[in-house]
């Protein structure tokens, strides 16, 4: 299975290192240079929603992770027209609610970055007692963990 948005960005780019190459960053910020737009969809799509795709994969920062990827190519949520903005946030809330029902986490964390791939996407991380990031934020610099095909299918079923 493809690993979803986790593997979409420029290879080996962590944080803003891609910003040191302004021409490449500018190109990635266009639909023509964006790997998601060029392919027509992100990797690891679990379900399609009105304003987004919800993705995950077999290598993730934390089990149960999903990523909500906007269908329209923008960097910031405020760049979406009002109707699309509302629909994107509805999709983020939909994903969060479905994760909460399925996994019963203590808390869901949500993050938006776009530091290495400038295409709007929001992460949802289910936080559980004893997870490897207890006491702090998700640290995506650490090696991803394996998420079983069974777990990926459970996520897909919960999101349909």
N, C-alpha and C positions, 0 to 999 in steps of 0.2 A: 504494500500500500504506500502511496505517496504520503509524505509527512506534513502536508499542509503548509500554511504560511510560514511556519518555522524555517523552511528551507527555500523560501522564495527570494530572499534578498541576495545581494552580491556576495559571492563566496568569500569567506574569511573576513567580512566586514563586521566589526563589532561597534555598536554605538555610532558615533559620528565620524568614524574614520573615512567613510565614503565621502564625507563633506570636503575632504582634502583634494578631491577630484571633482571640481565644480562642473565640468562638462558632462561627466558621467552622471552626477547627481541631477543635473538639469534634464538630461535625457530620461532618466528613470521617472522623473516627475511628469512626464507626458504619457498619454495613452500609447503612443507609438513605441516608447522605450520601456514601458512597464511590462514585466514578464506576465503578470496576471492578465492585463488587457490584450497583449499579443496572443496569448493562449486562448483567451475568451472566457477564462474562469481560473480561480486559484487551484492549487493542488489540494487533495484531501477533502473534497466537498462531501459533506454528510447529507445536507439538505439545501434546497434552494428556497429562498424567501423572497417576498416582493422587492425589497431594497438591498438584499445581500445574499451571500452564500455563507453557510455556517460550516466550518472546517475543523478537522482534527487530524490526528495521524498516529503512527506507531512509535514515534520518538517525540516526547513532549516534556515540557518543564515540570509538570505535575500531572498525575493521573486524573482524568476527567476534564482536562483543559479543552476549551474550544476557542475558536477565533471567528468573529463575525466580520466578513469582508464586504465592503460597500460595492455595489454593482457599478456605480458611477465612479470614474477616476477623479478623486480629489485628494488633497493632502490633509486638510483640516475639516472637521464636521461642519463648521460655519460656512464652508464653501458650497455645501449642498443647497439647492433651492429648498425653501421651507417645507414643502410637501415631502420631498425625498429625505430631508433631515429628520422629520418626525417618523417616517417609515423606518429609517436606519435605527433610530433609538428604540422604536418598537421591536425591531428584530433583536437588538441587544437584550432588551428586557425579556423577550420571549425565550431566548437562549438561557438567560439566567434563571428564569422561573422553571424551565424544564430541567436544568441541571440540579436545581434545589430539590425538586420533587424526586428525581432519580437518586441522587447521591446523598441527600440530607447533610450537606456540609455545615460546619459551624458558621462559616461566612463565605460569601463569594467575593473575590477581588476582581475588579475590572481595571484594565489599563489600555491606554492608547499611546502609541509611540510614533512609529513611522520613521525612526532614525536611520534605518538602512534600506527600507523599501517605502517610498513615498506614495502609497496607495492606502486610503483610509481603511483601517481595520482595528477592531477592539477585541482584546483578550478577555476571557472569563476563566478565572482560576478558582476551583472549589477548594476551600481551605478546611483541613480536618485536623483533629487532635493527632499529634505525632508526625505531621507531614514534615518534610525535610527543611522547610522554611519557617518553622514555628518561631515567633518572636520578631519576624522581619518580613520584608517584601520578597516576592519571587525574584530569584537571581538567575536570569537567563544566560549568564556567563558559565554556569555550571553545565556539566554534561547532561543532555536530556536523559530521561528515563524511558524504559520500554513500556508501551501501553499495548496490551494484548488485543488481537483481532476481536476477541469476544467483547472486550470493553468498548472498542470502537463501534461495534454493532449495537451494543446497548445504548451508546450515545445517539447513534443514528435513529434507532427506534424511538427513543424518548423525544427526539426533535422533530419527528414526522407528524 
